[in-house]
């Protein structure tokens, strides 16, 4: 069995987020309205077979783990690449003054605004039910949501920070750093360690996270694949 942070989706779906999982045996997936991610305990032939059985023929599967490797014959890689997993073992002080208007919790009533901000900024997958994964927080200008961050994968001892994004009109105000720190501090106060995942070419975000006390721990592969078609 892999170490938890090397296979975070599997360890989330078989522990703290079991109620949001579909599947049994060696493969799991988040409920389809909640998250795009799937997982197997190990990516040996049995693991790939379990994923194909759970998904069905010609279906899309998104994996996130330390190394996806070459899929078996019949599988098709549709996209993806390698990013970095960062861990905050010691948070720095608050990065600055609290944003004007404050940071407030987001609820299901804010999902429309959240989806619109994600569509504009593309921080990563976010679906109508993603808010069920954890606590989300936002900054508003009047009635408009201009920045947000929240929690995604939860596994023993760790919670992932995700959906960190800022409207183009509000950039340069330190909102991403303030929100990330706010979410991370809550995680630490619960006795857990904050983690996050970031593209390697997102240098601005990496600098923000490093200033907050995050450091790269390992590489993580994110791959979008299609299962084998049903045999003729």
Rosetta blueprint (number, residue, H / E / L):
1 X L
2 X L
3 X L
4 X H
5 X H
6 X H
7 X H
8 X H
9 X H
10 X H
11 X H
12 X H
13 X H
14 X L
15 X L
16 X L
17 X L
18 X H
19 X H
20 X H
21 X E
22 X E
23 X L
24 X L
25 X L
26 X L
27 X E
28 X E
29 X E
30 X E
31 X L
32 X L
33 X L
34 X L
35 X L
36 X L
37 X E
38 X E
39 X E
40 X E
41 X L
42 X L
43 X L
44 X L
45 X H
46 X H
47 X H
48 X H
49 X H
50 X H
51 X H
52 X H
53 X H
54 X H
55 X H
56 X L
57 X L
58 X L
59 X L
60 X E
61 X E
62 X E
63 X E
64 X E
65 X E
66 X L
67 X L
68 X L
69 X L
70 X L
71 X L
72 X L
73 X L
74 X L
75 X L
76 X E
77 X E
78 X E
79 X E
80 X E
81 X E
82 X E
83 X E
84 X E
85 X E
86 X E
87 X E
88 X E
89 X L
90 X L
91 X L
92 X L
93 X L
94 X L
95 X L
96 X L
97 X L
98 X L
99 X L
100 X L
101 X L
102 X L
103 X L
104 X E
105 X E
106 X L
107 X L
108 X H
109 X H
110 X H
111 X H
112 X H
113 X H
114 X H
115 X H
116 X H
117 X H
118 X H
119 X H
120 X H
121 X H
122 X L
123 X L
124 X L
125 X L
126 X L
127 X L
128 X L
129 X L
130 X H
131 X H
132 X H
133 X H
134 X L
135 X L
136 X E
137 X E
138 X E
139 X E
140 X E
141 X E
142 X L
143 X L
144 X E
145 X E
146 X E
147 X E
148 X E
149 X E
150 X E
151 X E
152 X E
153 X E
154 X E
155 X E
156 X L
157 X L
158 X E
159 X E
160 X E
161 X E
162 X E
163 X E
164 X E
165 X E
166 X E
167 X L
168 X H
169 X H
170 X H
171 X L
172 X L
173 X L
174 X L
175 X H
176 X H
177 X H
178 X H
179 X H
180 X H
181 X H
182 X H
183 X H
184 X H
185 X H
186 X H
187 X H
188 X H
189 X H
190 X L
191 X L
192 X L
193 X E
194 X E
195 X E
196 X E
197 X E
198 X E
199 X E
200 X L
201 X L
202 X L
203 X H
204 X H
205 X H
206 X H
207 X H
208 X H
209 X H
210 X H
211 X H
212 X H
213 X L
214 X E
215 X E
216 X E
217 X E
218 X E
219 X E
220 X E
221 X E
222 X E
223 X E
224 X E
225 X E
226 X E
227 X L
228 X L
229 X L
230 X L
231 X L
232 X L
